[in-house]
Structures are given as C-alpha cells and as structure tokens.
C-alpha cells in the first residue's frame, strides 16, 4: 500500500535561491519541522493545526508530471522527518524527466537519503548563531555533500558571517559543494555581506538574495 503524506501546499514558481535560482520548479511543501529558527518564514506549515491535503506517493508524482516542469523542490518544514519520505524521494528521482532538490534544515542525518539512486540533490542549511538552533546541527552531513549539493548559510549578523567563514574553512566546503551566504530578510544589509566576502577573500562563495521576496510580498505563500 502506498504511503501518504501531509502536503501543506504544492505549486509552480521560480526557485528563489540555490543553484537553480530563477528557474521554474514544482514545490511540494510537507508539514512539520523539528526546529524553531528565529527568522523562520514558513512557521505556518509547522503548526499542529495547519491545513493540508493527504496525498499518496502516486498522486504527488502524477501532479508533478502534469505541470510539465522538470525541477522539483521538496521542502517544508523539514521534509526528511516525514514518515516514509524515502519512498516519495525514490519515486520522484525514478522519473527520467524530473530532477529533485531537497531543502533540508541541517539537523537530519542525510546518509540514508543520499544512498537513494538516482541520488537527489541536497540544499542543506547550516543554522548559524542568530537562528538559535546551531546546537541541533548534524555535522556528519558535511562529509556526505557532493559537487551538485549546496550549503546555505543564512546570516543575520556579523557573528553569523564569522561562524560561516569558519565552517567553510573547517570543512573545505568550497571544494566540496556550492556555498551560499544569504541574508536574514530585513536583519542585515547585503552590502555588509559583500564587504565581508571581500575582506575575507572568500573565493567560491556566493551571496544570494531570496528572489521571491523581491518579486512578491515577503509574506505571500505559494510563490
């Protein structure tokens, strides 16, 4: 019997961040998260009373295919905490026309999911000090990252930038995967982040703004 999943929303838009920023993608947002980051912009999807649709693996895959869009972003909340989500991941990656990216918060061990073939792409957050959640990070994941993956360092302060730079050096991240600094919207000026990159000579690191928050209202859903 096929697994079912609580889908908070499913929509087509452009990717707002990551290596596919600006490209069309189908977003599948699953309910629930194990973290409470200070700057979270999807807390509504993590509430116990959130509205959702219960969908099977086959229903989700069929809905994705009907869009005609190749890129798929599985997100949350924290999608990798969803029971039986490995079945959904395998079903999506098995489709030759689809390419799956998983947005994960850095607290969930990736080893079992990275073993799924074809392997999905991971865009993994590392929660820096201002998030209040750095103590939840699974550092073993750093060794599993591959060139197609991304580490996203969401920063809201100089302390965050300093910690991010230390992690990049410690794990040689720019030679392991893509690395992005992204500002906490409204908390730090992008110019300050650019200056930090210059001063630290952080070659191979990219500054990225969340495109969807500049195209639409930052609080708007389904975009």
C-alpha positions, -999 to 999 in steps of 0.1 A, spaced: 0 0 0 13 34 -10 24 58 17 6 91 23 19 125 31 6 157 46 11 183 18 8 218 30 10 233 -5 21 224 -40 27 250 -67 48 261 -96 70 291 -94 106 301 -99 133 289 -75 141 318 -52 175 305 -42 202 279 -47 219 268 -79 186 269 -98 176 304 -87 153 319 -114 144 286 -129 109 271 -129 103 245 -102 74 225 -88 74 230 -50 60 203 -27 58 215 9 54 189 36 41 197 70 62 197 102 96 207 115 118 199 144 134 234 147 122 268 157 145 292 140 142 329 150 137 340 114 116 311 100 93 323 72 73 290 70 62 286 106 26 283 95 35 249 78 48 236 111 18 242 133 -2 212 146 -35 227 131 -21 235 97 -44 228 68 -31 201 45 -40 176 18 -33 139 24 -17 126 -8 -2 93 -18 32 89 -35 15 83 -68 -8 113 -65 22 136 -58 43 122 -87 13 125 -111 6 161 -101 43 170 -106 43 153 -141 12 171 -151 28 205 -146 54 198 -174 81 214 -152 113 194 -147 128 208 -115 112 196 -83 118 211 -49 108 190 -18 106 214 11 90 221 45 92 225 74 117 197 74 106 172 47 131 144 57 113 139 90 81 128 72 74 91 77 81 70 45 95 101 27 123 79 12 95 62 -9 85 96 -23 120 106 -30 128 74 -48 95 77 -68 104 112 -80 140 105 -88 130 74 -108 112 97 -133 137 103 -161 122 137 -168 125 150 -133 153 164 -112 148 165 -74 162 190 -50 156 186 -13 157 216 10 167 203 45 175 222 77 208 206 86 196 187 116 186 154 100 212 128 91 214 125 53 232 92 49 202 70 41 187 96 18 220 101 -1 221 64 -8 188 66 -28 195 61 -65 192 81 -86 206 104 -59 186 136 -51 203 170 -48 205 185 -13 203 221 -4 213 220 32 210 248 57 236 252 84 219 272 112 242 299 124 241 315 159 212 340 153 189 312 144 191 298 179 193 263 165 230 257 158 232 231 186 208 209 165 231 207 135 242 173 123 279 179 114 283 144 100 264 156 69 293 178 58 312 147 47 283 135 25 280 166 4 288 163 -33 295 189 -60 258 192 -70 248 199 -34 246 233 -17 253 245 18 232 276 26 244 299 54 216 322 63 231 351 82 216 379 102 247 394 119 285 397 118 287 369 143 268 346 118 292 356 90 322 349 111 309 315 121 300 307 85 335 316 73 350 293 100 328 264 88 338 270 52 374 266 61 370 238 86 352 215 61 367 229 29 332 235 17 340 254 -15 359 224 -28 331 200 -17 299 217 -29 282 250 -37 283 275 -8 259 304 -4 256 332 21 220 345 23 208 374 45 180 371 70 155 393 53 154 427 69 181 419 95 214 426 77 223 447 47 236 428 16 263 454 12 277 445 46 278 408 35 296 417 3 322 437 22 327 407 45 333 384 14 359 409 1 377 413 34 379 376 40 387 368 3 360 341 3 366 328 -32 340 304 -44 313 316 -20 282 333 -34 259 359 -19 223 352 -28 192 372 -22 158 353 -20 143 363 -53 108 355 -44 109 381 -15 117 408 -40 92 397 -67 63 391 -43 53 403 -9 78 386 16 48 370 35 30 357 4 25 320 1 25 298 -29 52 317 -47 
